[in-house]
Amino acid sequence: MNFAFTPEEAAFRKEVAEFLEKEAPPEYRESRVTFFDMSSHEDWIETHRKIAEKLGERGWISMHWPREYGGQDASPFYRLILREELSRYHSPGYDSIGAGIVAPALLLKGNEEQKKQHLPGIAQGKVMWCETLSEPGHGSDLASIEVFAREEANCFVVNGQKTWTTNAHFADWNALIVRTDREVTPKYRGLTFFLLDMKTPGITVNPVINMAGHHEFNEVFFDDVRIPKENMVGGLNKGWYLVMSLLDYERTTDTVYAVASTYIEDLAEYARENNLLNPLMRNRLAQLTADCEVARMLHYRVTWMQGKGIVPNHESAMSKMYSFELLQRVSEFGMQLLGQYSQLAEGSARVPMYGRIPSCYLRSFGYSLEQGTSEIDRDVIAQRGLDLPRLR
Ligand SMILES: Cc1cc2nc3c(=O)[nH]c(=O)nc-3n(C[C@H](O)[C@H](O)[C@H](O)COP(=O)(O)OP(=O)(O)OC[C@H]3O[C@@H](n4cnc5c(N)ncnc54)[C@H](O)[C@@H]3O)c2cc1C
């Protein structure tokens, strides 16, 4: 067993680090912004687009794609290295939805025209995506999705509401799953997957402000939105299978342990500087550091599987659940370590660590919900990993 990166991968990491040393916004690095709370900075989207295009010019967003679609046939560890470095430099620039979810789904199930139309924009960092799966009544239970698309001669006409749509207020395109058959049982056989231009008439995006006070996700309403038939991916009423693989990718896209480790380092430094290193705090920092290594290894395992052409399933659920819950524990520990200072908001004169910890803590409640909840992850691990029977 060899856990070392190859010399080429190590050289790539160095190249990315040198690039970010020059290009990553210093104020983001200084105030320890992570990709989970970038939306706390009003200018983040302009900064994101600027850096995304520079990453795209270097071919770094798509290195692990096949050459015929603009990649370099590199291993997915290059994506991982890029994301680890972006996390280390607290830099925006990687569209987790477009590059992390939509591109793999298109490579897997898109037809040639769809790949040619959409992959270059993602690779160049020029086109931003959102995904609309969740509805007000259906998040975990995606099989029961109600937003309906009626078939007409050349298009499907969509009506209904989606919710919790991250970045819908910036997105150029949308990966959308809708019901196209209301009669079929089981219900998951009546779903279809579409690519939707967000400039299409009939789409309304309303902000939903999260607990930390930031605008990250939205409700999206569809009022007679017409989607050309050629925008269907994977076939009529075959959307379920695509969404399941999409979720398998989604659960592996974010290098959460890399974010967690920057917080652990900062908290250790804060504890040292402020004489807070009693035995309990030391032990907890040590435990979180060990947990971070476990999360890293789980993530490396799914990346390795992807490199072998295997779509990780219960392995990605395990990685997602473990690393997101770890980041929740790190934020909670941060609140305890900071004590009453944790009540100070960003901008207050005496606020420690730029107010990042309370912001991260408030945002952290969503970690065990987004990308599928921790309960659903445990269910996937029980069924697919342990071969246990379904509960219901
Ligand atoms: C920060 C954030 C960003 C998001 N971004 C997006 C996005 O971009 N696009 C999108 O489509 N959605 C997005 N979501 C929505 C997210 O995918 C859903 O919140 C999630 O799937 C849960 O669905 P729900 O909120 O309807 O809760 P429910 O499914 O109603 O679940 C409520 C509770 O019941 C539990 N539960 C439900 N079913 C079971 C079961 N079978 N067994 C055990 N427990 C169960 C859940 O684990 C949860 O604790 C986002 C959510 C967050 C927090």
The ligand as an SDF file (V2000), in Angstrom:
LIG
                    3D

 53 58  0  0  0  0  0  0  0  0999 V2000
  -26.6750   24.4520    2.6300 C   0  0  0  0  0  0  0  0  0  0  0  0
  -27.6150   23.6520    1.7880 C   0  0  0  0  0  0  0  0  0  0  0  0
  -27.4990   23.7100    0.4060 C   0  0  0  0  0  0  0  0  0  0  0  0
  -28.3830   22.9750   -0.3850 C   0  0  0  0  0  0  0  0  0  0  0  0
  -28.2820   23.0700   -1.7410 N   0  0  0  0  0  0  0  0  0  0  0  0
  -29.1580   22.3840   -2.5200 C   0  0  0  0  0  0  0  0  0  0  0  0
  -29.1080   22.5210   -3.9390 C   0  0  0  0  0  0  0  0  0  0  0  0
  -28.2680   23.2400   -4.4890 O   0  0  0  0  0  0  0  0  0  0  0  0
  -30.0170   21.8700   -4.6830 N   0  0  0  0  0  0  0  0  0  0  0  0
  -30.9730   21.0560   -4.1100 C   0  0  0  0  0  0  0  0  0  0  0  0
  -31.7480   20.4680   -4.8530 O   0  0  0  0  0  0  0  0  0  0  0  0
  -31.0590   20.9200   -2.7600 N   0  0  0  0  0  0  0  0  0  0  0  0
  -30.1770   21.5700   -1.9620 C   0  0  0  0  0  0  0  0  0  0  0  0
  -30.2480   21.4490   -0.5960 N   0  0  0  0  0  0  0  0  0  0  0  0
  -31.3330   20.6630   -0.0150 C   0  0  0  0  0  0  0  0  0  0  0  0
  -30.9000   19.3270    0.6030 C   0  0  0  0  0  0  0  0  0  0  0  0
  -30.5120   18.4210   -0.4110 O   0  0  0  0  0  0  0  0  0  0  0  0
  -32.0840   18.8100    1.4270 C   0  0  0  0  0  0  0  0  0  0  0  0
  -32.2340   19.6890    2.5260 O   0  0  0  0  0  0  0  0  0  0  0  0
  -31.8670   17.4080    1.9380 C   0  0  0  0  0  0  0  0  0  0  0  0
  -31.8680   16.4890    0.8800 O   0  0  0  0  0  0  0  0  0  0  0  0
  -32.9680   17.0120    2.9510 C   0  0  0  0  0  0  0  0  0  0  0  0
  -34.2240   17.2200    2.4290 O   0  0  0  0  0  0  0  0  0  0  0  0
  -35.3180   18.0420    3.2320 P   0  0  0  0  0  0  0  0  0  0  0  0
  -34.7200   19.3490    3.6310 O   0  0  0  0  0  0  0  0  0  0  0  0
  -36.5800   18.0460    2.4410 O   0  0  0  0  0  0  0  0  0  0  0  0
  -35.5430   17.2260    4.5750 O   0  0  0  0  0  0  0  0  0  0  0  0
  -36.3760   15.8700    4.7280 P   0  0  0  0  0  0  0  0  0  0  0  0
  -36.0780   14.9350    3.6260 O   0  0  0  0  0  0  0  0  0  0  0  0
  -37.8000   16.2210    4.9630 O   0  0  0  0  0  0  0  0  0  0  0  0
  -35.7480   15.2890    6.0530 O   0  0  0  0  0  0  0  0  0  0  0  0
  -36.0440   15.8440    7.3580 C   0  0  0  0  0  0  0  0  0  0  0  0
  -35.3300   14.9640    8.3860 C   0  0  0  0  0  0  0  0  0  0  0  0
  -35.8480   13.6120    8.3070 O   0  0  0  0  0  0  0  0  0  0  0  0
  -34.7830   12.7010    8.0650 C   0  0  0  0  0  0  0  0  0  0  0  0
  -35.2190   11.6480    7.1440 N   0  0  0  0  0  0  0  0  0  0  0  0
  -35.8990   11.8050    5.9750 C   0  0  0  0  0  0  0  0  0  0  0  0
  -36.1000   10.6090    5.3900 N   0  0  0  0  0  0  0  0  0  0  0  0
  -35.5000    9.6750    6.1840 C   0  0  0  0  0  0  0  0  0  0  0  0
  -35.3430    8.2360    6.1120 C   0  0  0  0  0  0  0  0  0  0  0  0
  -35.8300    7.5430    5.1020 N   0  0  0  0  0  0  0  0  0  0  0  0
  -34.6830    7.6100    7.1150 N   0  0  0  0  0  0  0  0  0  0  0  0
  -34.1720    8.3320    8.1680 C   0  0  0  0  0  0  0  0  0  0  0  0
  -34.3030    9.6930    8.2950 N   0  0  0  0  0  0  0  0  0  0  0  0
  -34.9390   10.3490    7.3130 C   0  0  0  0  0  0  0  0  0  0  0  0
  -33.6800   13.5170    7.4050 C   0  0  0  0  0  0  0  0  0  0  0  0
  -32.4140   12.9240    7.5700 O   0  0  0  0  0  0  0  0  0  0  0  0
  -33.8160   14.8500    8.1040 C   0  0  0  0  0  0  0  0  0  0  0  0
  -33.1360   14.8280    9.3450 O   0  0  0  0  0  0  0  0  0  0  0  0
  -29.3890   22.1620    0.2250 C   0  0  0  0  0  0  0  0  0  0  0  0
  -29.4910   22.1160    1.6260 C   0  0  0  0  0  0  0  0  0  0  0  0
  -28.6240   22.8530    2.4010 C   0  0  0  0  0  0  0  0  0  0  0  0
  -28.7590   22.7770    3.9010 C   0  0  0  0  0  0  0  0  0  0  0  0
  1  2  1  0
  2  3  1  0
  2 52  2  0
  3  4  2  0
  4  5  1  0
  4 50  1  0
  5  6  2  0
  6  7  1  0
  6 13  1  0
  7  8  2  0
  7  9  1  0
  9 10  1  0
 10 11  2  0
 10 12  1  0
 12 13  2  0
 13 14  1  0
 14 15  1  0
 14 50  1  0
 15 16  1  0
 16 17  1  0
 16 18  1  0
 18 19  1  0
 18 20  1  0
 20 21  1  0
 20 22  1  0
 22 23  1  0
 23 24  1  0
 24 25  2  0
 24 26  1  0
 24 27  1  0
 27 28  1  0
 28 29  2  0
 28 30  1  0
 28 31  1  0
 31 32  1  0
 32 33  1  0
 33 34  1  0
 33 48  1  0
 34 35  1  0
 35 36  1  0
 35 46  1  0
 36 37  1  0
 36 45  1  0
 37 38  2  0
 38 39  1  0
 39 40  1  0
 39 45  2  0
 40 41  1  0
 40 42  2  0
 42 43  1  0
 43 44  2  0
 44 45  1  0
 46 47  1  0
 46 48  1  0
 48 49  1  0
 50 51  2  0
 51 52  1  0
 52 53  1  0
M  END
$$$$
